[in-house]
Amino acid sequence: MAVLLFFTAFSSLVPLSRAAHFHLQDSVKRCVVQELAPSEVVVVHYHCPSLDLSKRPKAEPMGLNVGVNDPEGFSIFKTHLHQEDDVFEFTSLDMGGMHEICFKTNASHARDEHVKLSLEITGSSGTTSSVSLEGGTTLENIESISQRVAVMESLIREIRHEMDYTKLREARFRQTSDSTYRRVWASAIVTVLLAAGLTAFQMHALRKFFVQKKLV
């Protein structure tokens, strides 16, 4: 089962001159997550020394399979890389957002070989980002991720506050409803008792009147 590693490339934070590379192994798929605008043309320049045919036996061909998925997980681009240094490009179609650019070796003998791959991703807006999945996260990435985590924690606190407030309102509404229910029942019982008492008094008064008039 392929192990999928995600690292977001922040094009506005990582300078062009920063070195970037990562290693691939057999059955391991590694993906770069890049935020793209709708219909943005993306150019990816790669460098992979392991694809140099002059340094490999003819019986051991090497290649890289590349796939790009849109934010909903649908494949929008596939290609096969066999040059040591080359460029490929794709378009984000009409859907902007976080796109996955995934790489995987197509040779089983690469299991014990670390295939070094360097990337440089350039969007049609002119921003360029160098991406690394192997050399550790940069200080800029850590700061950006920390900012996002802080924003998410703030949102979670707000959601919890809203939930607590909603629960409090529901409890108060339940108490009001129960109190109103009890008052209605008490009022109904008092009304029935008063009606019964008034009826008994009227019956007694009529009987006394009839007796006095000697009608009974």
HELIX and SHEET records of a PDB file:
HELIX    1   1 PRO A   49  LEU A   51  5                                   3    
HELIX    2   2 LEU A   53  LYS A   55  5                                   3    
HELIX    3   3 SER A  108  ASP A  112  5                                   5    
HELIX    4   4 LEU A  139  GLN A  212  1                                  74    
SHEET    1   A 5 LEU A   5  ALA A   9  0                                        
SHEET    2   A 5 ARG A  30  LEU A  36  1                                        
SHEET    3   A 5 GLY A  97  THR A 105 -1                                        
SHEET    4   A 5 LEU A  64  ASN A  69 -1                                        
SHEET    5   A 5 SER A  75  LEU A  81 -1                                        
SHEET    1   B 4 PHE A  22  LEU A  24  0                                        
SHEET    2   B 4 VAL A 115  GLY A 123 -1                                        
SHEET    3   B 4 VAL A  41  HIS A  47 -1                                        
SHEET    4   B 4 ASP A  85  THR A  91 -1                                        
SHEET    1   C 3 PHE A  22  LEU A  24  0                                        
SHEET    2   C 3 VAL A 115  GLY A 123 -1                                        
SHEET    3   C 3 THR A 128  VAL A 131 -1                                        
END                                                                             
